[in-house]
Amino acid sequence: MKRFKLIYDIALQLLKARWKQTLVAAIGVTFSITMFITLLGFMNGLNDLLDGLILNRTPHIKLYNEIKPSAVQPIEKSQTNSGVHHFIESIKPYSGKPEIRNINAVMNFVKNDKRVKGIAPKITAQVFYNVGAVDLNGVINGIDVEAENRLYFFEDYVVGGNYADLKNVPNSIVLGKVAAEKMLAKVGDVIQITTAKGDRVQLKVVGFFQSGLADIDKIQSYTSISTAQKILGKPNSYITDLQVKLWNIELAPKVAKEYAQLFDIDAEDIQTANAQFETGSSVRTTISYAVGITLLIVAGFGIYNILNMMIYEKMDSIAILKATGFSGKDVRNIFVSIALSIGFFGGLAGLGLGYLLSAGIDQIPFKTSALPTISTYPVDYNPKYYLIGITFSLITTYLAGLFPARKASKIDPVIIIRGK
């Protein structure tokens, strides 16, 4: 214990003897860690924001019936023409129906699956918004309001009116914000739509929906499931989509395949539907880590140069230490201790400043009509960034100090003293 204390005291005195250079090295580490924490926190907060715009509104699994050509044509079933090749052109989709068959049985089965967090039935209908003599393309989504809000945060995206009125007010609609602006519609107004069959329906506007994506907000609107069924003239069992949210999103591809085979239905998982968003997030995160680690490596080279200069200037002191009984290992430990001290205290200061800078960014107002749920710049305070920062700080400074320390441990005191 006394030996370690002595090594520590010697390292401390060497630090004090060159305190300006030590301070410069510590500031380099502090700056690197500060920017590492701030950059990662901001970039990952931004990732969460951008992904949330889509992923929070996208089911982990979507069950639906896609209108598509039959895989097997009638002529291929003919025994008379078996064994011959068929060349069939201009195949048209079969007269399938968009609703999910046996929807109640399907919903009960999926709801009781322990992997499933919740389900939200939905009806999708193509319509036209009637604005005077002009018809605008639109899509009305009939939703279970409570399930949609619980699983997909519907309330957060309703920027005008009350989302609950969609369930409580008959024949009501929550218009997409951009569509409402084109129609000059206000909460309480009555608008008219035309269905694909030519039926005209009047609906009362009870709110505005804003996802942050203009291409969606100028087309999509929302009604309750019962209102959507009434608009289309369909029975209560008519459901075109079943949105499924899992406890573990990673299971989505596997579960989607199971449901597709079990129910003889089309199933789309979130990874397939939004692969580009995951790719973008991983690229941005990789860039953040790369920049932060580069800053730390640059700081490590600064420490390496400072310790090299210190060893060159302290040749006499090192020779005396070794001549008085200190081993090469002791000398190495002295200079490694110096490097780790710079890394540890510079890293701690960097963590504190990084947190303060992140908190400052988190308070900067950031308001835009495209992001209705955001009022300040997004920042992620995940503790793992701080753990990675201090760990990498110690590793970098240790390696930066190890090579000069090994050089110091090999100094021959006889040669140094004889030269003097």
N, C-alpha and C positions, 0 to 999 in steps of 0.2 A: 504493500500500500504506500509506504514511504517513497519507494522508487517511482511509482506512478505520479505521486504528488510532486516529486522533484522534476520529472519530465514535463509535467504540466506547468510548473513555475518557470522552467527554462523557456518553454514555448511561449508563455505569456510575456516574458521579458523581450524575446525576439520580436513579438508582435508590437510591443510598445516602442521598441527601438526604431521600427519602420512603420509607425502608425499611419502616416499619410498614404503609403502604398497599400497598407492593409485596408484602410478606409475605402480607397478606390476599388479594390477587389471586392469588398463587401457590398459597395454600392452597385457594382456590376451584377452581382448575384441577386441583390434586392430588385433591381430593375427587371432582370430577366424573369424572376418569379412573379413579380407584379404583373408584367405583361402576359405571362403564361396563364395566370389565374383569370385575369380580365378577359383575355382573348377567348379562352375556352368557355368561360361563363356566358359571354355575350353570344358567341357563335352557336353554342348548344341551346341557349334560350331562343335564338332566332330559328334554329332547326325545329324546336318544339312548336314554335308559333306557326311556321310554314306548314309543317306536317299536320298540325292540329286543324288547320283550315280544311283539309281534305279528310284526314284519317279519323277525326272526331265525328265527322258526318258520314263516314263510310262504314257499312256493316262489315264484320269480320267474314261473314259468309252471306251471300245473297242467293236465295232460291227463287227461280222463276222459270217460265216456259218461253224459250226463244222460238220465234217464228222462223223456220228454216226448211229447206227441201228435205224430203224423205231420203234416208240413207239407202233404202232399197226401193226401187221403182217396180210398179206392177208387172211389167214384162219380165223382170228378173225372177218373179215368183212362178212364172208359168212353167209347167213341166214340159210342155211342147217345145219350148225354146231353151231348155236346159243344155248346158255344155257348149253354148255359143257365146261369142262376145257381143255386147250391146253398146252401141254408140248413141248416146242420148244427149240432145242439146236443148238449150232454153228450158231447163227444169225450173218449175215454179214452186214456191213454198206450198206445203200441203195446208189444208184448211183446218189447221190446229187452232185452239183457243188459248188466249194469253193467260187465263186464270189457272191457278194451281188446283189440280184435282184432289178431292178428299182433303181439303184444307184443314178441317177440324182435327182429323186424325194426324195429319202431319204436324200441326202446331202442338198437339198434346205430346207426341213422341219427342219432338225437339225440346220442348219445355222441360220434360222430365230427364233429359240427358244431363248428367252431372257436370259435363264439360261446358255446358251452356250457362251464361250469366243471365241472359234474357232474350226475348224475341219481340219484334215490332212488325206487325203486318202492314202492308202498304198497297195502295192502288195507284198505278200510273196511267194517266189518260192524256192523250194529245188533244189540245183544244186551240181555239182562236180567241184572242181578246178583241172584242169589238170596240173600236175607238172611232166613233162617227162612221164614215164611209170606209175606214181602213181596218183591216184585220191583221193583228199581230200574232205570230206563232207563239204558242205557249205549251207548258206541261203542268198539269195539276196533279199533285201528289195527295192522295187521301191517306191520312195517317191516324194511328191510335195516339192521340195527343199525349197522354200520360206516359206511355211506353217510349215514345219518341223523345220526350223531354228527359226521362230517366236514363236512357241509354245513349242518346246522341246530343244532349245539351241543347235541345231545340229552343228553350227560353233565352239562352245567351245570344241567339242570332235574330231574335225578334226585337227590332229597334224602334218600333212604334206600336202602340196599342198593347193589349194583353193577350198572351198566347192562349190562356185558358178560355177566352171567349170563343175560340175555335170549336171547343167542345160544347160550350153552353149556349151559343147563339146559333139557331138553325140557319142553314143556307149561308154560311159565312166563309170568308176566305182571307188568308194571310198572303198578300201579294209580294212578289219579289220586288226589292227596292227600286231597281232600275226600271222594271216594267211599270211600277206605280208612277215613277217620274215621267215616263213616256205618256202615260194615260192621264196625268195630272190628277190622280186619285188621292183622296184623303181618307183617314179613318172615319167611318160612318157613311161613306159614299156607297152607292150601289152600282156595280159594274155588270156588264153583260158579256157572256162568253157563248161560243158556238162549238158544239161537240163535233167529232169526226162524222157523225151521222146527220149533221145539220140541225140538231135541236138547239134552241136558244134558251139559256138559263141565266137568271139574274142572281147575283151573290152580293152580300154585304161585306165590305172591307172592314176587318177588325184589327188589322196590324200589317206591318211590313217586315219581310224577311231579308236579311243581308248576310250572305256567306263570306263576302270579301272577294268573290270571283264574279266579275261583271257579266261574263258569258252565262253564268248560271242565274244570276239575279235578274236578268232581263227576260228569262223564259219561265223559270220555275215558280210555282205558287203552291200553297197548301190549304187543304180543307180537311174536315174530319172524314173518317172512312164512310160513315153513313151518308154524308153529303155527296161524296164521290160516287157511291153506289146509286144514289138517287139521280145524279147528273147523267150517269151512263145508262140508267134504267136497268140495273142489275140487281139480283137478289142479295140477301145478307151474307151469303157464302162466297160472294165474288171477291177474291183477293189475287192480285197479279204478282206480288213480291212478298217474300218473307225474309226479313232482315234478322240475322242471328249475330249476337255478340257473345264471344267466348271468354272464359276466365283467363285463358292463355292464348294470346294471338298467334303464337308460333304453331299451334295445332290447326290453324285454319285450312291449309291445303289438304291435310289428311282428312279432316272431318268433312270438308266439302266433297271430296271424292266418295266418301262413305254415303253421304246423303244423296248424291247424284245417282248412285247405283241402287240405293234402297228405295227411293221414291220415283225413280225413272224421270228425273227432272234435271234442268240445268242448274249448276251451282258454281258460283264465282267467288274465289277467296280474295281477301284484301291484298295479299302479296302479289297476286297476278294483276289485280286491277290497278294497283298503285306502285308498281315496281320502280318507276322513275323517281318517285319521291324518296324511297329508301336509298336509292343510288345517290341522289343529290345530297341527302343528309350525311351519308358515310363519307362522301368526297369532301364536304365542308368540314366535317370533324377531323378527317385526316390532315387537311391543310392546317387547321388550328394547332393540332399536336405537332406537326412538322415545324411550324414557325416558332412555337414555344420552345421546343427542344433545341432548335438552332440557336435561339437566344442564350439558352443555358450552356451550350457548347462553346459559344463565343466567350461567355463569362469564364468558363473553365480555362480557356487559353490565356486569358488575362491573369488568372491565378497562377498558372504554370509559369508564365514569364516573370511574375513578381517573385515567386519562390526561387526560380533560377538565379535571379539577381541577388536575392537575399543570401543564397548559398555561396555565390561568388564573393560577396562582400564579407561573409562571416567564415571564411576558410580558417582564419586563425582561431576563432572560437570553437569551431568544430574540431580542429586538431587538438586543442587543449582538452576538450571534453573526452575525446578518445584516448588521449595520453593519460588522463586521470582515471581511466577505468570504465568509461562508457563504451558499450559495444556498438557495432554498426546498427544493430536492431534498435537500440535506444535512440540513436541519432535519427534513424528513419521514422520512429514513432514521434519524435519531436516535430518534425516537419509535416508529417501526416496530420498530427494534432492541430497544427497551425491551419492547414488547408480545411480540415473538417470544421474548425471553429468559424472560419470565414463562411463556409457553406451553411452551417447551422444558424448562426445569428443573422447572416444576410438573408437566408431563406425564411426565417421567422418574420423578419421585417417585411419581406416581400409578400408573405401570406397576408399580413395585416393590411398593407397598402393595397394589395390586390382586392381584398374584401371591401375596403373603403371605396376604391375606384369603381368596383362593380356596383356597390350600393348607390354611388353617385349617378352612374349611368341609368340605374333602375328608377331614379327619380326624375329623369329628363322627360318632359312631356312628349308624347308621340301619338298624335291623333290624326287619323285619316279615315275617310269615309269607306275605304276598302277593308278596314279592319275594325269593325264596330266593337269588338270585345277588348281592345287594347287601348290603354291610356298612356302608358310609358314604355320605354324600350325594354324588351324582354331580356332577363338575365337568369341563368341557371346557377344556383348556389350548391350544386352537388358536392358533398364532402370529399368525394373521390378525387376531384381535381386538386384539392389542397394536399391530400395525401400523396398524389403523384408528384406534385410540385416539390414538396420538401424532400421526398425520397430521391427524386432525380437530382435535386440540388446537392444532396450529400454524396450521391454516386459520382456526379460530375466533378465536384471539388476533391473528392478522394482520389480519383484517377489523375486529376490535374496536379495533386500534391505528391502522388506516389512516385512518379518518375524522377522529379528533382530529389525526393527524399532518398531514393535508392542510390542516386548519384552521390549524395552527401554521406551515406553510410559506407561508401567504398573509398572515401578519402584516406590516404595514408598520412598519419600525423607526422611521421619522420620526415617525409619529403617536404611537407608544408613548413615545419619548424626549421629544417636545414636550409630551405630557401630563404627564410627570414634571417 
